[in-house]
Amino acid sequence: MTPLLIILVFAILVVFLSLVAVQQGTIAVITMFGKYRRVLYPGLNMKIPFLEIIYRRISIQNRSIELDFQAITQDQANVYFKAMLLYAVFDNKEETLKNVAFKFVNERDFMTALIRTIEGSIRGFVATKRQAEILSLRKEIVESVKDSIDHVLETWGFHLLDLQLNDITFDEAITKSMAQVVASSNLKAAAENEGQALLITKTKAAEAEGNAIKISAEAEKIAAQLRGQGIALFRKEVARGMSEAAEEMKSADLDASFLLFSMWTEAIKNFATDGKGNVIFLDGSPDGMQKTLKQMMAMNVVDDNDLVEKRERN
């Protein structure tokens, strides 16, 4: 092999070793003699072969991890959390990338530190709360974790994008007691609603009954007025008829007592015809008949006096 060919092959090898392709979504950290040199961004890059080496390829994409841990509340209740952590490199600036590349020995150590920091922050918050409050404090727990670890993660070159508490559970005994509390609260609410419904029903029924009684009383009042007016009109017509009959009998020189006796016997006949009883008791003795005639004559005299007064008024 000629020296020229050797030089050409060596040059091609050097050029080939100088080319570095960095994938989209990653950044390569370059060191030379073990010291940080520079970073290579996505695309085709050049490096000094044999001297510059790629120390680490850093992903700047979002990354997630699932957490499963336990915490203890202020009232000594065990709470079990299942969470999803979403994080990413803070930015693609050189200083940030240096922190990501050199703060931890490897990715495993970083993940251990990140998980323990998140869990410790949540445990510290839960330790100040009672178990009855935990389920309603999801948002507060997340905000507390972000506030407490954002600065720490930033010094590592990362930031927390999201923390979701997917599941919060308690010991079986606590879960049963909480279920009993919820059930008793529901029963209490149902009893209160039922009582209110019963009260409304009885109130409406009482109002309806009162209105019915009122309407019935009003109708009875009107009926009584109409009956009274009818009786009064009947009596008025009877009195007018008796007066006219008495006048005609006087004009014919007849005794008015005969009219009264005729009306009395007619009334007895109507009693016997329309009455519902089986027996009519009459005083048929001479004294009884005489007493009855005297009473009818007295009524006739009163009617005559009333008739005279009416004529005088007219």
C-alpha positions in Angstrom: 0.0 0.0 0.0 1.5 3.3 -1.0 1.9 6.1 1.5 -0.6 8.3 -0.4 -3.3 5.6 -0.1 -2.6 5.3 3.6 -2.9 9.0 4.1 -6.2 9.0 2.1 -7.7 6.2 4.1 -6.6 7.9 7.3 -8.1 11.2 6.2 -11.4 9.5 5.4 -11.4 7.8 8.8 -10.7 11.0 10.5 -13.5 12.8 8.7 -15.9 9.8 9.4 -15.0 9.9 13.1 -15.4 13.7 13.2 -19.1 13.5 12.1 -21.7 13.2 14.9 -25.4 12.9 14.4 -27.6 14.1 17.2 -31.2 12.9 17.2 -34.1 15.3 17.4 -35.2 15.8 21.1 -31.7 15.1 22.5 -28.6 17.1 23.1 -25.1 15.7 23.4 -22.6 16.8 26.0 -19.0 16.8 24.8 -15.9 16.4 27.1 -12.2 16.4 26.3 -9.7 14.8 28.6 -12.6 14.4 31.1 -13.5 18.1 31.2 -16.6 19.6 29.9 -16.0 21.0 26.4 -19.3 22.0 24.7 -22.8 20.7 23.7 -24.0 19.5 20.3 -27.6 20.2 19.3 -29.8 18.0 17.0 -28.5 17.5 13.5 -25.1 16.7 12.0 -22.2 18.1 14.1 -18.3 17.9 14.0 -16.0 16.9 16.8 -12.3 16.3 17.2 -11.9 12.6 16.8 -10.1 10.7 19.5 -10.0 13.8 21.8 -13.6 14.9 22.1 -16.0 12.2 23.3 -19.8 12.2 23.9 -20.1 12.1 27.7 -23.9 11.9 27.7 -26.9 12.3 25.4 -29.6 14.3 27.3 -33.3 14.0 26.3 -35.1 17.3 26.4 -38.5 15.6 25.9 -41.1 15.3 28.6 -40.6 12.2 30.8 -43.0 10.6 33.3 -42.8 8.2 36.1 -45.4 6.5 38.4 -45.1 6.7 42.1 -46.6 4.3 44.7 -45.9 5.2 48.4 -47.5 5.6 51.8 -47.9 8.5 54.2 -49.2 9.0 57.7 -51.7 11.7 58.7 -51.7 13.8 61.9 -54.2 11.4 63.5 -52.0 8.4 62.6 -54.0 7.1 59.7 -52.1 5.4 56.8 -52.7 6.9 53.4 -51.7 5.2 50.2 -50.9 7.3 47.2 -50.6 6.4 43.5 -49.2 9.3 41.5 -47.9 10.2 38.1 -45.0 12.6 37.8 -44.3 14.5 34.6 -41.0 16.4 34.3 -38.5 17.7 31.8 -35.2 19.5 31.4 -35.7 23.1 32.4 -34.3 24.5 29.1 -31.6 23.9 26.5 -29.2 26.5 27.8 -25.6 25.4 28.4 -25.6 25.9 32.1 -28.8 23.9 32.5 -27.4 21.1 30.4 -24.2 21.0 32.5 -26.3 20.6 35.6 -28.3 17.7 34.1 -25.1 16.0 32.9 -22.9 16.3 36.0 -25.1 16.7 39.1 -25.6 12.9 39.4 -23.4 10.0 38.6 -26.1 8.4 36.4 -29.8 8.4 35.5 -30.6 5.9 38.2 -29.3 8.1 41.0 -31.2 11.1 39.7 -34.5 9.1 39.6 -34.0 7.9 43.1 -33.4 11.4 44.4 -36.4 12.8 42.4 -38.8 10.1 43.7 -37.6 10.4 47.3 -37.9 14.2 47.1 -41.5 14.0 45.8 -42.5 11.4 48.4 -40.9 13.3 51.2 -42.7 16.6 50.3 -46.1 14.8 50.1 -45.5 13.0 53.4 -44.5 16.3 55.1 -47.8 17.9 53.9 -50.0 14.9 54.8 -48.5 14.8 58.3 -50.1 18.2 59.1 -53.6 17.1 58.0 -56.2 14.8 59.4 -57.4 11.7 57.4 -60.8 13.2 56.9 -59.3 16.2 55.1 -57.0 14.3 52.7 -59.5 13.4 50.0 -60.5 17.0 49.5 -56.9 18.4 49.4 -55.6 16.9 46.1 -55.1 20.3 44.6 -53.4 21.7 47.8 -51.1 18.7 47.9 -49.9 19.2 44.4 -49.4 22.9 44.9 -47.5 22.3 48.1 -45.2 19.8 46.3 -44.5 22.2 43.4 -43.7 25.1 45.8 -41.3 23.0 47.9 -39.3 21.2 45.2 -39.4 23.5 42.2 -36.2 25.3 43.3 -34.4 22.1 44.1 -35.3 20.6 40.7 -34.1 23.8 39.0 -30.7 23.4 40.5 -30.6 19.9 39.0 -31.6 21.3 35.6 -35.2 20.0 35.6 -38.6 21.4 36.4 -41.9 19.7 37.4 -44.5 19.9 34.7 -47.4 18.1 36.5 -48.1 15.9 39.4 -51.4 13.9 39.4 -52.6 12.0 42.4 -54.5 9.2 40.6 -55.5 7.2 43.7 -55.7 7.9 47.4 -56.7 5.0 49.7 -56.8 4.2 53.4 -56.6 1.1 55.5 -59.6 -1.2 55.3 -60.9 -0.3 58.7 -60.7 3.4 58.0 -62.3 2.9 54.6 -65.2 1.0 56.2 -65.6 3.7 58.9 -65.6 6.5 56.2 -68.2 4.5 54.3 -70.4 4.2 57.4 -70.0 8.0 58.0 -71.1 8.7 54.4 -74.0 6.2 54.7 -75.2 7.7 57.9 -75.0 11.2 56.4 -77.0 10.1 53.4 -79.6 8.5 55.7 -79.8 11.7 57.8 -80.2 13.8 54.6 -82.8 11.3 53.4 -84.7 11.4 56.7 -84.6 15.2 56.6 -85.9 15.3 53.1 -88.6 12.8 53.9 -89.7 14.8 56.9 -89.8 18.0 54.9 -91.8 16.1 52.2 -94.2 14.8 54.8 -94.6 18.2 56.4 -95.3 19.7 53.0 -97.8 17.0 52.2 -99.6 17.4 55.5 -99.6 21.2 55.2 -101.1 21.0 51.7 -103.6 18.4 52.8 -104.6 20.7 55.7 -104.9 23.7 53.4 -107.0 21.6 51.0 -109.2 20.4 53.8 -109.5 24.0 55.2 -110.4 25.3 51.7 -113.0 22.5 51.3 -114.5 23.3 54.7 -114.6 26.9 53.8 -116.2 26.2 50.4 -118.7 23.9 52.0 -119.6 26.4 54.8 -120.0 29.1 52.2 -122.2 26.9 50.1 -124.2 25.9 53.2 -124.5 29.6 54.1 -125.9 30.4 50.6 -128.2 27.4 50.7 -129.5 28.5 54.1 -130.1 32.0 52.9 -131.9 30.7 49.9 -134.0 28.3 52.0 -134.8 31.2 54.4 -135.8 33.4 51.5 -137.9 30.6 50.0 -139.7 30.0 53.4 -140.2 33.7 53.8 -141.6 34.0 50.3 -143.8 31.0 50.9 -145.2 32.5 54.1 -145.7 35.8 52.4 -147.7 34.2 49.7 -149.7 32.1 52.2 -150.5 35.2 54.2 -151.5 37.1 51.1 -153.7 34.3 50.0 -155.3 34.0 53.4 -155.9 37.8 53.5 -157.6 37.8 50.1 -159.7 34.7 51.0 -160.7 36.4 54.3 -161.7 39.6 52.4 -163.8 37.6 50.0 -165.5 35.8 52.8 -166.3 39.0 54.6 -167.7 40.4 51.4 -170.0 37.3 51.2 -171.0 37.7 54.9 -169.3 34.4 55.8 -167.5 33.7 59.0 -163.7 33.8 58.6 -163.3 31.0 61.1 -164.7 28.6 58.5 -161.6 29.5 56.3 -159.3 28.7 59.2 -161.1 25.4 60.0 -160.8 24.5 56.3 -157.1 25.2 56.2 -156.6 23.2 59.4 -158.3 20.2 58.0 -156.4 20.5 54.8 -153.1 20.6 56.8 -154.2 17.4 58.6 -154.9 15.8 55.2 -151.4 16.7 54.0 -149.8 15.4 57.2 -151.5 12.1 56.6 -150.6 12.0 52.9 -147.0 13.2 52.9 -145.8 12.4 56.4 -143.4 9.6 57.0 -144.8 8.6 60.3 -147.5 5.9 60.9 -149.6 7.6 63.5 -151.0 11.2 63.9 -152.2 12.2 67.4 -155.1 14.7 67.4 -157.2 15.9 70.3 -160.6 15.0 69.0 -162.5 15.9 72.2 -165.0 18.9 72.2 -162.8 20.9 74.4 -159.8 20.2 72.2 -161.6 21.2 69.0 -162.9 24.4 70.7 -159.4 25.3 71.9 -158.0 24.8 68.4 -160.7 27.0 66.8 -160.1 29.7 69.4 -156.4 29.7 68.5 -157.1 29.9 64.8 -159.5 32.8 65.4 -156.9 34.6 67.4 -154.4 34.2 64.5 -157.1 35.5 62.2 -157.6 38.7 64.3 -153.9 39.3 64.2 -153.8 38.9 60.5 -156.8 41.4 60.2 -155.0 43.9 62.3 -151.9 43.6 60.2 -153.9 44.0 57.0 -155.5 47.2 58.4 -152.1 48.7 59.3 -150.8 47.9 55.8 -153.8 49.6 54.2 -153.4 52.7 56.4 -149.7 52.9 55.5 -150.6 52.7 51.8 
